[in-house]
């Protein structure tokens, strides 16, 4: 076998062979029918992943580019409420500070959002709300439907970061009242990093700001996507478009319902392993906040640290993630998104179980066996 590291991170994720090969081709005219056909394929499949019939555009840039496009086109000059319970909710707030009056509504990372404070902020004039649906920095799944209802009640635009949930978990943008949704190519879609897709509702278009940033001018993307063949306003990352098209075709072949069910099953398997090890899950859940179904965050056993703990896992050619910022040396994170399945997951859990025992923590029982029972 090739000497390749198995990435079990919250993105980037391992690339299927078909996706990798899709990039190995000669350059083409990005104003022609072949590129337009690939773009059309991507939009068709992604709409099913977003759960939307709204306009959907693809930007050459990371998920953060999609975040900034959303905030700059619909929040510029406005008062925005930013729900924060992790790294990426915080990032949306920092982006918001550059474009308007940004009001942070903060909770401890990995704890439920403060929805009462959100209601108060909306009553005090906030016109736009941002939320990260799946906060991978803390392994918590935030309540899209509930936040959407609050936004509708107060006539506020709802911007939802679905970067690590779309294509791997249930997302119903239209049903939830999401006005702008964002996904990144290198997460659940299992494509290379470098593209972001953004969907926009008709209600949001009516409230689009004048004079948005030049490169993130979403009306320009909309205008070019309406052409036949479809185009982007500026030169796109053509090889990554073809890789994403192939990744989307794989999603279509699997079926979004089966894909979501697979992600849920893998998440359940990892949580079963964590319980068997006697290790503590990190997020605090409630009736509407749940554990992430694409990345599991658990506490590093006492007596170990991030470098040593993940170093033991890396000995087996597998990379898992540590904690970010103040969560470094506090948590470890196992990504289970994209096209990975039982073989990769069980190998990762075996390596992690080894790391846990090397840290001096005595496991309650075999996490690998507990996970296998779920996956079998």
Buried (B, 14 or more C-beta within 10 A) or exposed (E): EEEEEBBBBBBBBBBBEEBBEBBEEEEBEBEEEEBBEBBBBBBEBBBBBBBBEBBBBBBBBBBBBBBBBBBBBBBBEBBBBBBBBBBBBBBBBEBBBEBBBBBBBBBEBBBBBBBEBBBBBBEEEBBBBBBBBBBBBBBBBBBBEBBBBBBBEBEBBBBBBBBBBBBBBBBBBBEBBBBBBBBBBBBBBBBBBBBBBBBBBEBBBEBBBEEBBEBBBBBBBBEBBEEEBBBBBBEBBBBBBBBBBBBBBBBBEBEBEEBBEBBBBBBBBBBBBBBBBBBEBBBBBEEBBBBBBBBBBBBBBEEBBBEBBBEBBBEBEBBBBBBBEEBEBBBBBBBBBBBBEBEBBBBBBBBBBBBBBBBEBEBEEBBBBBBBEBBE
